[in-house]
Amino acid sequence: MSDKSLKVVLLGCGSVGSQVVRLLTEQAADLEARVGARIELAGVAVRRLDAAREVEVPAGLLTTDAAGLVARGDIDLVIEVIGGLEPARSLILSALENGASVVTANKALLAEDGPRLFEAAAKAERDLYYEAAVAGAIPIVRPLRESLAGDRVTRVMGIVNGTTNFILDKMDSSGAGFSEALEEAQELGYAEADPTADVEGFDAAAKAAILASLAFHSRVTAADVHREGISEVTAADVASAREMGAVVKLLAIAELREDRVAVRVHPAMIPRSHPLASVRGAYNAVFVESQAAGQLMFYGPGAGGSPTASAILGDLVTVARNRLSNTTGAGESAYADRAVQPMGETHTRYHVAIDVEDRAGVLSAVAQAFAEHEVSIQTVRQEGRGADAQLVVVSHRATDAQLAATVEQLRTMEIVREVTSVMRVEGESE
Ligand SMILES: NC(=O)c1ccc[n+]([C@@H]2O[C@H](COP(=O)([O-])OP(=O)(O)OC[C@H]3O[C@@H](n4cnc5c(N)ncnc54)[C@H](OP(=O)(O)O)[C@@H]3O)[C@@H](O)[C@H]2O)c1
């Protein structure tokens, strides 16, 4: 037994918080040995004292006074798992001001207001750790912040939202439409009753901002991320991807382009041979490309109370050790101060499906529209459908602006009945 102890306060005891309490209790002896001090749970703040909990919280620890808890002045470590912007932000700032180090899983807050929190941590000479904020249990913050700190990361591409990956995987494996797959995800507990944050890409965009900031040593917030969700992805898009040996995934992509940072979240087709294509169900993965190390992939459960609590406890051990040795770990690294590239300048390949009249000259007229905007065509597939036909065009790399202008022109053409689908194609070497 160690004669030292560190006081820990937990803010929030829901899906994640309850598993943090469980691990703190079950692994108390190991944690003490690893840290070199006893980790003493000094308080658990919740909204409702009488709510049913997945774990038994030791008597007398539950309180609704989160602000009072973090301002006590004798707290060494605060774990924030309330989520959302407020009161989480004020509580974290208060915890730091009152001398505690902070571990949080709050991606929404970090992506919105990270710089302010990191500045507060630096000023207070305390740690602010957040491994659990991106891709749950998967170690990705630490690899980017520490293991790859001597390398030059050029691209991070991730499947960082389990709900959308489950839905797209279902659409791919069963031919289901979006609504049907979403319903199944909700029945199985993979999607919330209000699935907006997941299916419209807000959750992935927050994680993309955090990943981009870490990878490119710059401040990137959620507002810098181009975001498109998956609610418009159709069974036909998924089938079309399959025909070209690809699969549709919601990707969070952060790239270094001419010393600017390009960050986006959108559905895209990737070849089935790409490592990210094999990420099934609600799993997450982050694929990192760097100059010296080459390609790395980090894979695992991206959510869930217990996996997320594992990442939190990992941070807790590091932060606790730092407290004991009166030091802090790596803080924010934003020295590069890179600008964000506008989405219109982003280069990628595109898959465009167009319903056209089935008559002579249509193909060349469509090809002409692409050529006018300097979008060169890699392949065209044509299927006849009575008086109509469908053309599926896959382009070489072009900018988003060039492609948008091409599609706009196609929509005005008499021979074009409808542009039925426009989707980016990612994951092939440039
Ligand atoms: N769930 C996951 O799989 C997962 C994965 C990665 C990251 N995260 C992140 O982890 C955080 C927590 O997520 P969660 O799923 O555990 O959420 P949750 O189940 O909704 O739990 C939230 C907890 O916060 C408490 N709370 C809410 N408002 C409060 C207030 N004003 N003062 C004190 N306590 C308050 C709630 O109290 P009551 O219980 O009394 O209502 C509840 O215990 C979020 O930032 C989330 O993004 C979650």
The ligand as a Tripos MOL2 file, in Angstrom:
@<TRIPOS>MOLECULE
LIG
   48    52     1     0     0
SMALL
NO_CHARGES

@<TRIPOS>ATOM
      1 N1        -21.2210    6.6790  -24.8740 N.am      1 LIG1
      2 C1        -20.1640    6.4620  -25.6300 C.2       1 LIG1
      3 O1        -20.0080    5.3980  -26.2330 O.2       1 LIG1
      4 C2        -19.0900    7.5150  -25.7570 C.ar      1 LIG1
      5 C3        -17.9280    7.2290  -26.5000 C.ar      1 LIG1
      6 C4        -16.9170    8.2010  -26.5960 C.ar      1 LIG1
      7 C5        -17.0850    9.4180  -25.9650 C.ar      1 LIG1
      8 N2        -18.2450    9.6670  -25.2660 N.ar      1 LIG1
      9 C6        -18.3870   10.9820  -24.6410 C.3       1 LIG1
     10 O2        -18.4780   10.7920  -23.2390 O.3       1 LIG1
     11 C7        -19.2940   11.8060  -22.6720 C.3       1 LIG1
     12 C8        -20.4130   11.1410  -21.8570 C.3       1 LIG1
     13 O3        -21.1800   10.3010  -22.6960 O.3       1 LIG1
     14 P1        -22.2470    9.2640  -22.0830 P.3       1 LIG1
     15 O4        -22.6820    8.4160  -23.2220 O.co2     1 LIG1
     16 O5        -21.7130    8.6160  -20.8580 O.co2     1 LIG1
     17 O6        -23.4440   10.2500  -21.6940 O.3       1 LIG1
     18 P2        -24.7150    9.9310  -20.7750 P.3       1 LIG1
     19 O7        -24.9410    8.4620  -20.6810 O.co2     1 LIG1
     20 O8        -25.8190   10.7870  -21.2690 O.co2     1 LIG1
     21 O9        -24.2740   10.4480  -19.3290 O.3       1 LIG1
     22 C9        -24.1660   11.8090  -19.0140 C.3       1 LIG1
     23 C10       -24.0090   11.9390  -17.5010 C.3       1 LIG1
     24 O10       -23.8430   13.3120  -17.1920 O.3       1 LIG1
     25 C11       -24.7220   13.6630  -16.1300 C.3       1 LIG1
     26 N3        -25.0890   15.0750  -16.2570 N.ar      1 LIG1
     27 C12       -25.7860   15.6740  -17.2560 C.ar      1 LIG1
     28 N4        -25.9060   16.9850  -17.0110 N.ar      1 LIG1
     29 C13       -25.2770   17.2170  -15.8470 C.ar      1 LIG1
     30 C14       -25.0480   18.3780  -15.0650 C.ar      1 LIG1
     31 N5        -25.5020   19.5620  -15.4420 N.pl3     1 LIG1
     32 N6        -24.3440   18.2450  -13.9070 N.ar      1 LIG1
     33 C15       -23.8880   17.0420  -13.5180 C.ar      1 LIG1
     34 N7        -24.0730   15.9060  -14.2130 N.ar      1 LIG1
     35 C16       -24.7570   15.9930  -15.3650 C.ar      1 LIG1
     36 C17       -25.9150   12.7520  -16.2790 C.3       1 LIG1
     37 O11       -26.5850   12.6540  -15.0200 O.3       1 LIG1
     38 P3        -27.8710   11.7030  -14.7890 P.3       1 LIG1
     39 O12       -27.3420   10.3020  -14.9200 O.co2     1 LIG1
     40 O13       -28.3250   12.0150  -13.4280 O.co2     1 LIG1
     41 O14       -28.8300   12.0770  -15.8720 O.co2     1 LIG1
     42 C18       -25.2260   11.4610  -16.7040 C.3       1 LIG1
     43 O15       -24.8040   10.7270  -15.5850 O.3       1 LIG1
     44 C19       -19.7800   12.6600  -23.8420 C.3       1 LIG1
     45 O16       -18.9160   13.7600  -24.0110 O.3       1 LIG1
     46 C20       -19.6460   11.7290  -25.0320 C.3       1 LIG1
     47 O17       -19.4660   12.4150  -26.2460 O.3       1 LIG1
     48 C21       -19.2320    8.7480  -25.1520 C.ar      1 LIG1
@<TRIPOS>BOND
     1     1     2 1
     2     2     3 2
     3     2     4 1
     4     4     5 ar
     5     4    48 ar
     6     5     6 ar
     7     6     7 ar
     8     7     8 ar
     9     8     9 1
    10     8    48 ar
    11     9    10 1
    12     9    46 1
    13    10    11 1
    14    11    12 1
    15    11    44 1
    16    12    13 1
    17    13    14 1
    18    14    15 2
    19    14    16 1
    20    14    17 1
    21    17    18 1
    22    18    19 2
    23    18    20 1
    24    18    21 1
    25    21    22 1
    26    22    23 1
    27    23    24 1
    28    23    42 1
    29    24    25 1
    30    25    26 1
    31    25    36 1
    32    26    27 ar
    33    26    35 ar
    34    27    28 ar
    35    28    29 ar
    36    29    30 ar
    37    29    35 ar
    38    30    31 1
    39    30    32 ar
    40    32    33 ar
    41    33    34 ar
    42    34    35 ar
    43    36    37 1
    44    36    42 1
    45    37    38 1
    46    38    39 2
    47    38    40 1
    48    38    41 1
    49    42    43 1
    50    44    45 1
    51    44    46 1
    52    46    47 1
@<TRIPOS>SUBSTRUCTURE
     1 LIG1         1 GROUP 0 **** ****
